[in-house]
Amino acid sequence: MSQVFHGNTYGADVAPERLSILFQLRALLLLLRPETQEEFERDWNSAVAVRAKGYAPPRLVRVRALSVPTAWALDKNSEETEEYVEVLQAEESQVEQTRYIQEIQLRKHARSLESAMHRARTFRELAVRMEREGIRRPVYLVDVGAYGLPYRMFRFDGHHRAICARFLGLERVPAYVFEVSPPLPMP
């Protein structure tokens, strides 16, 4: 039986809360998988703020499964949040003209229009599914408070889920929140 997070009605200013033991066990398994560290390092090495500071990728050393404010999951890349929400709000006939397609998918990621539109359809379907079924997969966050970056939480998986949660008015999302080793400069 899969666990589903349906959001909460209390405010985002409430401290994080532990998720069920099933989510806790899944979090520990993620920490043990080398692929989790590899995925984190790929995203870490491509982050502009990280490169500007010259930090080598830290090691993921601990993880907790928590219900956290949605804003935590949107902190990294927060400047793009409205472009992502815009495509979820757009009428079907207007999707191609959204900034999500024109600026993010076509210009920033250099995708073809066909690929960009496919991504938009998939993204919009995710929002519908989340509204109907809840959030099935937590967002992956890393607490980087000690790193002096312009965000406290470094998200390396779950951007679209976090955007959909915001669009749906969910104040909280399930998250695997990783802690990392202390900062080290790039070699």
C-alpha positions in Angstrom: 0.0 0.0 0.0 1.5 3.3 -1.0 1.5 6.3 1.3 0.0 9.5 -0.1 0.4 13.1 1.3 -2.7 15.1 0.8 -1.5 18.4 2.3 -2.6 20.1 5.5 -4.7 23.0 6.5 -2.4 24.5 9.1 0.0 27.3 8.2 3.4 27.1 6.6 5.0 28.7 9.6 4.5 25.6 11.7 7.7 23.6 12.3 8.4 20.6 10.1 6.7 17.4 11.2 7.9 13.8 10.9 6.2 11.7 8.3 5.1 8.1 8.9 7.6 5.3 9.6 7.2 4.1 6.1 8.5 7.4 4.7 11.3 7.3 7.3 12.4 3.9 6.1 12.3 5.0 2.4 14.4 8.0 3.3 17.0 5.8 4.9 17.1 3.6 1.8 17.6 6.6 -0.4 20.6 7.7 1.8 22.1 4.2 1.2 21.7 4.3 -2.6 24.8 5.6 -4.4 22.5 7.0 -7.1 21.0 9.5 -4.6 24.4 11.0 -4.0 25.2 11.0 -7.7 21.9 12.8 -8.6 22.5 15.4 -5.9 26.1 16.0 -7.1 24.9 16.5 -10.7 22.4 19.1 -9.6 24.9 20.7 -7.2 27.6 21.0 -9.8 25.1 22.8 -12.2 23.8 25.3 -9.7 24.9 28.8 -10.4 25.1 29.9 -6.8 27.2 26.9 -5.8 29.6 27.5 -8.7 29.9 31.1 -7.7 31.0 30.1 -4.2 33.3 27.4 -5.4 32.0 24.6 -3.2 32.8 20.9 -3.9 29.8 18.6 -3.6 29.3 17.7 0.1 28.3 14.1 1.2 24.8 13.4 2.2 25.2 12.2 5.8 21.7 12.1 7.3 18.1 12.2 6.2 14.6 12.8 7.7 11.2 12.4 6.2 9.3 15.5 7.0 6.2 17.6 6.1 7.7 21.0 5.4 6.4 24.4 4.2 6.0 24.4 0.4 8.1 27.6 0.3 11.1 25.6 1.5 10.8 23.4 -1.6 10.6 26.4 -3.9 13.4 28.4 -2.3 16.0 27.3 -4.9 15.0 28.7 -8.4 12.3 30.8 -6.7 12.7 33.5 -9.5 11.1 31.0 -11.9 8.2 30.0 -9.8 5.7 32.4 -11.5 6.6 31.1 -15.0 6.0 27.6 -13.9 2.7 28.5 -12.2 1.6 30.4 -15.3 1.6 27.3 -17.5 -0.6 25.5 -15.0 -3.1 28.4 -15.0 -3.1 28.9 -18.8 -6.0 27.8 -21.0 -5.0 24.9 -23.3 -4.9 27.2 -26.3 -2.5 29.6 -24.6 0.1 27.1 -23.2 2.5 27.7 -26.1 2.6 31.5 -25.4 3.5 31.1 -21.7 6.9 32.1 -20.3 7.4 28.5 -19.2 7.4 27.4 -22.9 9.0 30.5 -24.4 11.6 31.4 -21.8 12.4 28.3 -19.8 11.9 25.4 -22.2 12.8 27.0 -25.5 15.4 29.6 -24.6 17.0 28.4 -21.3 16.9 24.6 -22.0 17.1 24.9 -25.8 14.3 22.3 -26.3 12.3 21.9 -29.5 8.7 23.2 -29.4 7.4 19.7 -29.6 9.5 18.6 -26.6 8.6 21.8 -24.7 4.8 21.2 -25.3 5.2 17.6 -24.2 6.8 18.7 -21.0 4.0 21.2 -20.4 1.3 18.5 -20.9 3.1 16.2 -18.5 3.5 19.0 -16.0 -0.2 19.9 -16.3 -1.2 16.3 -15.9 0.8 16.0 -12.7 -1.1 18.9 -11.2 -4.4 17.2 -12.1 -3.2 13.9 -10.6 -1.9 15.6 -7.5 -5.2 17.4 -7.0 -7.1 14.1 -7.3 -4.7 11.7 -5.5 -2.3 13.8 -3.4 1.5 13.8 -3.5 2.9 10.3 -3.8 6.6 11.1 -3.9 8.4 13.5 -1.5 10.5 16.3 -2.7 14.3 15.9 -2.1 15.8 18.8 -0.2 19.3 19.4 1.3 19.8 21.7 4.2 22.6 24.0 3.1 22.2 26.7 5.7 26.0 26.6 6.5 27.0 27.3 2.9 26.0 30.9 2.6 23.9 30.3 -0.5 20.9 32.5 -1.4 18.6 29.7 -0.2 18.4 27.5 2.8 17.1 24.4 1.1 18.8 23.0 -2.0 16.2 21.0 -4.0 17.5 18.3 -6.2 14.3 16.4 -7.0 10.7 17.5 -7.1 10.6 20.9 -8.6 7.4 20.2 -10.6 5.7 18.6 -7.6 6.5 21.6 -5.4 5.2 24.0 -8.0 2.0 21.9 -8.4 1.6 22.0 -4.6 1.9 25.8 -4.6 -0.6 26.0 -7.5 -3.0 23.8 -5.6 -2.7 25.9 -2.5 -1.0 23.3 -0.4 1.0 25.0 2.3 3.1 21.9 3.1 4.8 19.1 1.1 6.3 15.8 2.1 10.1 16.0 1.8 13.2 13.9 2.4 15.5 16.5 4.0 19.1 15.6 3.8 21.9 17.0 6.0 25.4 17.3 4.5 29.0 17.4 5.5 30.6 20.8 6.3 31.5 23.1 3.3 34.7 22.5 1.5 36.1 24.6 -1.4 36.3 23.1 -4.9 39.7 21.4 -5.5 
